[in-house]
């Protein structure tokens, strides 16, 4: 393989355009996940703007780019997927039929190990290093919103009836329900981040928006508009009141669902669920194929989904002391987390414990 590694600022406009073309070719050939916005040049370059160590390996055949491998690298040669912990889709973006040797790629990138936690399906050279594979639910809207609703009527009829009834009640009790699919008011984005921070604290989770670089990254992506990529804020209003919102990223094929939240004052109306149905309608109208809800068991995802994709976590390694040390540190943490999240008998008590911690923190403030 002819592999050249670039810093983000060194990537030419022609290479960026080719990266997008390769994604579009993959989608056209039946691999919509390679068109996921987390795999786009815009996401990688946005992370690079706020986080050091981002590199892009470009693989060429006869001088023509055929694959792009974005990653983050430490000085010791530990590699991670770009945005590890934030990104819901990871892997090498490549032309249909392209094959590669994972360890040769790592050697060219100066990596002893490359860690991933949302590796997309079909990345066989990387899948050999997977330590686990997990469902990642999606909402298919390729055949239109009515076809999607038909699926819900067949598989989640009570959920659909209840959610639509709550939307009608919201309109009667609070004000006319209005949905903005692509809201451009940055004030609404900041309100969403405040709601999400409160949710993280309320449920005992680590508050991502307490990290300034993540706030800056989301605002950066909100203002990013490119051919085939956009940061997208969707807001549900009742009267003049915003009651739920979502920020994610969209490509021509996929809306990546990322940060949903709602105003808890209106929780009895399930505004977040109403919002997701409206998002599905808007995505279908835009000609997208799917909404990717991301890995993780949540009741609302089970109700909304049409099927599951599979994503993997693990690491690809070369024979190197750094790789052995990194794996020894990370493996026990991952194993414990996955043991809890995979078993309802453990997951539900853990959720209750975290919520109790969240209430105690709130009471102490």
N, C-alpha and C positions, 0 to 999 in steps of 0.2 A: 504494500500500500504506500502511496505517495502522500505523506501526512505532513502538514505544516500547522504549527501552533501559533495562534495570534492572541495578543492582548486585545480587549474589546475595541480600543481606539484605532487599532491597526486593520480591522476588518474593512475591506473596501465596500463601497456602495454596490458594486457589481456582485460581490460575494453575498451581501445581505439579500439582494434581489433574487439570487440563485437559491439561497436557503428557502425563501418563500415559495419559489417555483417548485422546489423539490417537495415541500409540504403539499402543495396543490396537486402535484403528480400522484403522490401517495393517496390522497383523498380520492382522486378520480379513479385510481386503480382498486379502490375498495378498502382502504386503510384509513378511516376517518380519524382514528386516534393520533396518527402522525401529524394531523392538522390541528391538534390541541394547542390552544394559545400558550400553555406553559412551555411548549417546545418551540415557540417562535423566537426569531431574533430579537424582537422588541422586549420580550420578558427577560431574556438573558442580558441584554444591554441595560435594561432598567435596574436589575439587581447589581450589575457591575458599577453602576453610577453610585450606589449606596453601600457596596460591600467589596472589599478587596479580594484579590486572588482569582477573579473570574478569567477563564481562558476559553478559547474556541479552537478545537482541532478541525481542520478542513481536509477531507480526504479527496484526492483527485485521481482520475483515470484519464490518461492522455491529455493532461492539463485542464480537464473539465471537472468542477466540483461535483461529487456524487454523494457526499455525506458530510454532516456537520455534528460535532460532538461538543456541546457546551459542558463545562464543569468548573468547580471551584477547587483551588489547590492551596495547601499550606506549604510553608517553607520546607517542611520535612518530607513532602511528597505524598501527603494524605489527600486524596481526592474525594469530593462529595458532589452529588447532583446539585446543579444550580438551584439555590433556594431550598435546600433540604430542610424539611420541617414546615415549609410553606407551599412548596410545589406539589400538585396533585397528579402530575404526569411527567415522567422522566425517560430518557433514553437517547439513542443516536438517531438523528433525522437522516433518512437516506432514500435514494431512488429505489423504485420497486425492483426486487430481485438482488439487491446488493448484499454481499456477504463480507464479514470481517472477522479478524482474529482479535479477541478481546485483549489478550496479553500483549500482543504486538502494538495495539492502540495505546495501552497504558504505558508501555516502554517509550513510545514516541512522545507521549505527553509528560514524561518524567514522573509518573505516578507509581507508587508501590501498591496502592489500593484505591478503588473507587467504590464509594458507598452510595446506595440508593434505598429509597423507601416507598416509591410509587413507580416502579419500572413497568412500562406498558407491555401488553402482550406482544409476542412476535419477535422479541429481542433475544433470540436463542443464544448468541455468544455470551450475553450477560446473564441470562437465566440460569446458566450452569452454576453461578455463585449465589443464587437465591436461597435464603433460609426459610422462606415462607411465602405463600401466595394467598391473597385475600380478595374478597368481593368488593367491587367499586360500582355502586349503582348508577344507572343512567336513565334519562327520560328520552325516549325516541320520539321525535316529532317530524321525521323526514317525510312522512306521508300526510302531514297536516295535523292541525289541532283537533279536528273532529275525530280523526283516527286515534289520536292519543286518548281523548276522552272515552272513546269506545273501549279502549284497553282498560281504563280505570273502571268503567261500568261493569266489565266482565270480571275483573280481578280485585277491585277495591270499591265495591258499590256503596257500602256504608260510609266509607271515608269521603267519597265524592259527594254524596247527598248531604252529609253533615257540613262539609266545607262550603258548598254552594249556599246552604241555608244560613250559615254564619255570615257569609258575604252579604246576603240580603238583609239580615238583622243589623249588620254594621251600617248599611246604607240607611235603614229606617231610624236607628237609634242615635247615630252620630252625624251622618251627613252623606251626601252622594259619594259613592265610591268611584274614585278616579285613579287610573294607572298611567304612569309615565315610564315607558320602556327604556328610554335613554335620557335620563335627567342630567342636565349640564350645570346645575347649581352646586358649586363646591361646598356651600353651607350645608346642603343635604348630605353630602358625603361625610362631613365632619360630625353631623348628628348621628349618622349610622355608626361611625367609629366609637362615639360616646356610648351608644346603646350596646355595641358589641363588647366594649370594655366592661360595662356594668354586668353583662351576661357572664363574661369570663370570671369576674370576681364573685358573682352570685353563685356560680357553680363550682367554685374552688379551683378553677383552671388558671394557668399562667396567662396573664393579660398581654397578648401580643402587641396591643397598641400602647403599652407602657414603654415600648422600645421605639425611640425616635426614628430609627432608620426604617422600621416597618411602616410607620405613619408616612414618612417621606416617600417610600417606595409606592405605597398605594396612591398618594396624591400624584406622583410622577406618572403612574399608569393611567390614572383618571384623565390626565391631560394628553395622553398618547393616542394619536390617530394616524394610522398608516394604512397602506393598501393591504387589506385582509386582516387587520388587527385593530382592536380598540379596547380600552378600558371602559366598562359599561356599568353605570349606576341605574338601577331600576327602583322606583318608589311607588308605594301604594298610599293614596290619600283617602281620607273620609272627610268630606267637606273641605275645609282648608287645612286639616291636620294631617301631617305625615304619620302613618301608623306602622309601616313596615318598609324595609329597604334591603337591597342587596347590591353588593359590588363584586363584579367578576371581570373576566376578560372574554372576548369573543373573536373567533376567526370565521372564515366563511362556512365552516362545517360544525363548529362546537362552541357552545357557551359554557365556559368553565365556571361553575358555581363555587364561590369562594367565601365571602363574608355576608351571610344573611343575619338580620336582627330585626327586632320590632319593639315598639313602645309597650312596656308591660301594663300600662294603664288600660290597654285594649286587648289583653291576652284572652279574655273570654270569647272573643270573636275569631281567634286563631288567624290573625292577619298575616303571619308568615306563610301559612299554607295557602291562603288566598293569593298572596303575592306570587308564590311558585306556579300556581295555575296560570296566572296572567303572564308570567315570564315564559311559560311554555307556549302560550298563544302568540306572544310577540316573536319568539324565536322561530316558530313555524312560519309566521308571516314573512320573516326575513329569509326564509329558505334554508335554515340551519338543519342539520341532521339530528343533533342531540344536545341535551343539557347534561353535563357531567357533574354529578352530585359529590363525587370524591369518596375515597375510602373512609370507612368508619360506620359502625352500626348505629343508626338512629331510627326511631320509629317512623318519623316523618319521611325519611328516605325510602323505607320499606313500602310505605303507602303510595308514594309518588312514582317509584321506578317502574320501568317496563322490563328491565333485565339487569344483570350484573356483568360488568367487565371483570377481568382479573388483573390485579397489580401485585408486584412482588417487592420484597425488601431483601436486602443482603449486601454482599460486596464481592467485587471481582478483585483478585489479588495476584501479585507476582511473588515469587520466592524472595522475600525481603524482610529483614527484622522489623521495619516500620509497620509492615502489613500485619505481622503476627501480634505486635503490641497493640495496634489499633483494634484488631478484632477481639483480643482478650479483654480490652476495656469495654467495648461496646456490646458484645454478645450477651452478657448477663442482664444488662439493662433492657435490651430488646426482648429477651426471653420472658422476663417478668412482666413487662407491659403487655405483651401479646397473650400471655397466660390469663391475665385478668380480662382483657377486652374480648377474648374469644369465648369466654364462658359466662352465661347470664348469672349463674350462681355466685360468681365473683364480681362480675361487672356491675350489677345492680347495687350490692352493698358498697362498692367503691364509689359509685356515683352519689349515693346517699351521704357517704362520709365526706366527699369533696364539697357537697352542698352545705353540709353542717359547718365545715371549715369556712366556707364563703360567708355564711351568716355570722359566724363569730368574728371574722375579719371586719365585716360591715358594722357590727355592733361596737367594735373597738375603735372605729374611726370617728 
